[in-house]
């Protein structure tokens, strides 16, 4: 299943709150069996550590807080209606 991930930075690498909301948000796509696996896979790929629990919601949605060398951020995962384009 394909998931969209909204990555919202909360702190910068120095641990200070992010001041620009527009620069703090990025979007990604990932293939996974579940929303939890999407979060774990994304965090692992970005050398992140999940802080606390992954909160799961109905409809294959989940939220988690992650930290890595870039700072602390939240991940919000929801199913995508788009398909990956085949490689040619």
JOWOMO-V162541 format. One record per residue. N is the residue number from 1. RES is the residue in three letters. PHI is phi in whole degrees, 0 to 359 (999 if undefined). OMEGA is omega in degrees with one decimal (none if undefined). D_FIRST is the distance of its C-alpha to the first C-alpha in Angstrom with 1 decimal. Layout:
BEGIN
N:RES:PHI:OMEGA:D_FIRST
N:RES:PHI:OMEGA:D_FIRST
END
This chain:
BEGIN
1:UNK:999:179.6:0.0
2:UNK:261:-180.0:3.8
3:UNK:235:169.3:6.6
4:UNK:264:179.1:10.3
5:UNK:239:171.5:12.8
6:UNK:261:179.1:16.5
7:UNK:255:-177.9:18.9
8:UNK:243:-179.2:22.3
9:UNK:287:178.1:25.2
10:UNK:257:178.8:27.8
11:UNK:228:174.4:30.2
12:UNK:271:-179.0:31.4
13:UNK:301:179.2:32.0
14:UNK:271:178.4:35.4
15:UNK:89:178.5:34.1
16:UNK:274:177.6:35.4
17:UNK:301:178.2:33.4
18:UNK:288:-175.5:31.8
19:UNK:270:-178.1:34.2
20:UNK:256:-177.9:32.3
21:UNK:296:-178.6:29.4
22:UNK:295:-179.0:28.4
23:UNK:281:-174.1:28.2
24:UNK:272:-174.6:26.3
25:UNK:245:173.0:23.0
26:UNK:219:-176.4:20.4
27:UNK:236:-176.7:16.8
28:UNK:219:174.6:14.1
29:UNK:234:-178.6:10.5
30:UNK:211:173.8:8.4
31:UNK:263:178.2:5.6
32:UNK:200:178.9:5.5
33:UNK:282:-178.5:5.8
34:UNK:210:178.3:7.3
35:UNK:296:178.1:9.1
36:UNK:297:178.9:12.0
37:UNK:294:176.9:10.6
38:UNK:296:178.9:9.5
39:UNK:294:-179.8:13.1
40:UNK:299:179.6:14.6
41:UNK:296:179.6:13.2
42:UNK:295:179.6:14.3
43:UNK:298:179.2:17.6
44:UNK:297:-179.2:18.3
45:UNK:298:-178.9:17.7
46:UNK:257:178.5:20.2
47:UNK:53:-178.9:22.5
48:UNK:256:177.5:22.2
49:UNK:242:179.3:23.2
50:UNK:286:179.8:21.6
51:UNK:262:-179.9:24.5
52:UNK:77:-176.7:24.7
53:UNK:260:170.8:21.9
54:UNK:276:178.9:18.3
55:UNK:272:-178.3:18.8
56:UNK:257:180.0:16.2
57:UNK:232:178.4:16.3
58:UNK:301:176.5:15.5
59:UNK:82:177.3:12.5
60:UNK:59:177.2:9.9
61:UNK:242:179.7:12.2
62:UNK:204:178.5:14.2
63:UNK:223:176.8:17.1
64:UNK:209:174.5:18.9
65:UNK:253:-175.3:21.9
66:UNK:228:172.7:22.1
67:UNK:229:173.3:25.1
68:UNK:209:-177.2:25.9
69:UNK:292:177.9:28.8
70:UNK:275:-178.9:27.8
71:UNK:126:-179.8:28.3
72:UNK:251:179.5:26.5
73:UNK:212:173.9:23.5
74:UNK:255:174.5:21.0
75:UNK:240:174.0:17.3
76:UNK:244:-173.6:15.7
77:UNK:245:177.0:11.9
78:UNK:216:178.9:10.5
79:UNK:298:177.8:7.5
80:UNK:255:177.0:8.1
81:UNK:265:-178.8:9.5
82:UNK:264:176.8:10.1
83:UNK:252:173.1:9.1
84:UNK:291:176.3:10.3
85:UNK:288:-180.0:13.8
86:UNK:293:177.3:15.0
87:UNK:286:179.2:17.6
88:UNK:239:none:21.0
END
